[in-house]
Amino acid sequence: MASFPSRAIRPLLLLASVVTIVAGERRLPLRRQTQQEPDRLLGNLVLGAASMIVVAAVEGPVVSRLARRAERNRSGLVQSLRLPKLARDLIAVLAMDYTIYVWHVLTHKVPLLWRLHLVHHIDLDLDSSTALRFHAVDMLVSVPWRAGQVVLLGVSERALGWWQTFFFLSVLFHHSNLRLPVGIEALLSRFLTTPRMHGTHHTATHSQTDSNWSSGFSLWDHLHGTFRRDPDRDAAEIGVPAYRDAAETKIVPSLRMPAGPQRDAWQPAVRHPRRTA
């Protein structure tokens, strides 16, 4: 059975989704942007390009090879189920999404992982470009986890492709600054991670950041009691309290940040006033 979306269609689907979401967030913005767009956008794109090189050169080949082996040998939890292949693949997508929820929690709770993930969270605005803003080493460190997901769960290559497509589209969508009608967003957030929902996770308030960990299906936050719906996301301050200086979010400081001295992220920065230039 051919995978859907097929490898030929998938790039077109992704490109169309990117164009639609970027155009939508500019036409119907959810939050007022506080930073100068060209500088911030350039920084996010450069960091994103470095991360994507790691994904393409390391993660992609590794997990694809492991997925083919899991399917060929019928190894892993999902492959051991006596179910039709389609059912196994759908279960694998759910299992991948849940274990990414777990990984996301760990990136906030484990100090070494937080050093890397912090680069993503110090963005002072939140939009689709934030979806690309990850430190390249963050992507590299996640490869063993991703490999473990595929091996232990027994994810087939088709299921892996489905999940990768869904994950990319979801991350782009829920980081976007797209304003949806409140009622529609509330309905969607019962099942999927939405812009307002993930915006809560990116606020400069620790209790709110420690919620809404889901990256795809919002089911995991509902099950674990970590779902939080805040009515007013428009005026919420985005970022991390100890890193309010826009200069620190630029390319070189961001790349150096994991190796440098770490501040108490959730204490206000005294000597690092926020800038808009």
C-alpha positions, -999 to +999 in steps of 0.1 A: +000+000+000+015+034-010+022+058+017+001+090+019+012+116+014+035+101-011+071+112-013+064+131-045+034+149-030+048+156+005+072+185-005+043+202-023+020+197+007+046+212+031+054+241+008+017+249+004+012+247+041+041+271+048+028+297+024-007+294+038+003+297+074+028+326+068+002+345+048-025+338+073-005+350+103+004+382+086-032+389+076-048+378+109-021+382+136-029+369+171-003+390+190+014+423+183+050+418+173+075+436+195+108+431+176+122+445+144+112+418+118+142+416+095+168+410+122+147+386+142+136+367+111+171+364+098+183+350+131+156+324+133+161+313+097+199+309+101+195+289+133+168+269+116+189+262+086+217+248+108+192+226+126+178+213+094+212+203+082+216+182+113+182+166+107+189+159+070+225+147+075+221+127+108+186+121+121+169+114+087+193+086+075+195+071+110+158+068+118+149+058+082+173+029+083+161+018+117+124+020+106+131-002+076+149-027+099+120-027+124+095-034+097+116-061+081+123-079+113+088-072+129+106-059+159+094-034+185+061-030+204+039-019+176+052-045+151+045-072+177+007-064+176-014-088+156-032-061+137-035-050+101-005-030+089-026+002+086-037-001+123-001-007+134+010+024+115-017+046+130-008+033+165+029+040+158+020+076+148+002+081+182+031+065+201+056+087+184+036+117+192+033+107+229+070+100+233+077+134+218+055+149+245+078+131+271+109+144+253+096+179+254+090+177+291+126+164+296+140+193+276+126+216+302+134+195+333+169+182+326+194+211+331+217+200+302+188+197+278+173+230+289+206+248+281+199+238+245+161+242+244+164+277+260+176+290+227+142+282+213+123+299+242+142+332+243+126+344+211+108+376+222+080+371+197+062+340+186+054+331+150+060+305+124+097+314+122+100+303+159+092+268+147+126+268+131+146+284+159+164+255+175+201+251+184+218+226+160+232+207+190+197+204+204+187+186+172+219+164+174+212+155+211+177+144+202+188+119+176+194+090+202+159+097+216+144+096+181+163+064+173+150+049+205+115+058+196+117+040+163+135+009+176+115+003+208+081+012+193+088-006+160+078+022+137+076+014+100+091+036+074+056+046+062+044+054+097+076+074+102+069+095+071+033+101+082+044+112+116+072+135+103+048+152+080+022+157+107+048+168+132+063+195+109+029+208+100+018+209+136+049+226+148+046+252+121+009+258+128+010+260+166+040+283+167+023+306+142+009+340+151-024+331+134-056+343+150-083+318+147-119+324+159-120+317+196-147+290+193-129+272+165-096+273+184-112+260+216-127+231+196-094+223+178-075+224+211-094+194+223-076+174+198-046+194+183-020+218+196-031+253+185-015+288+184-032+301+215-025+268+234+012+268+225+014+306+230+007+299+267+037+275+268+059+303+254+049+330+279+074+345+303+055+330+333+070+297+346+037+281+356+024+287+322+055+275+304+052+242+325+020+234+306+008+226+271+037+204+263+020+186+234+035+191+199+009+173+178-022+159+195-033+178+226-046+145+240-014+141+261-018+174+280-055+165+287-045+130+300-017+143+322-035+173+335-010+197+319-035+214+296-040+251+303-064+275+286-058+312+293-084+335+278-061+365+270-030+356+251-029+388+231-011+408+258+010+380+272+048+386+273+067+360+252+101+346+262+121+340+293+123+366+321+161+364+325+167+370+288+149+401+278+177+417+257+170+414+220+207+414+213+210+380+232+186+364+208+208+371+177+227+343+159+261+343+176+249+348+212+223+321+207+248+297+194+271+304+223+244+304+250+244+266+259+281+267+266+280+299+287+270+307+322+234+300+329+211+324+347+181+315+368+158+316+337+126+325+356+141+354+376+138+388+360+170+401+344+184+431+363+212+440+340+197+429+307+169+454+298+147+446+269+156+463+236+136+467+204+165+473+181 
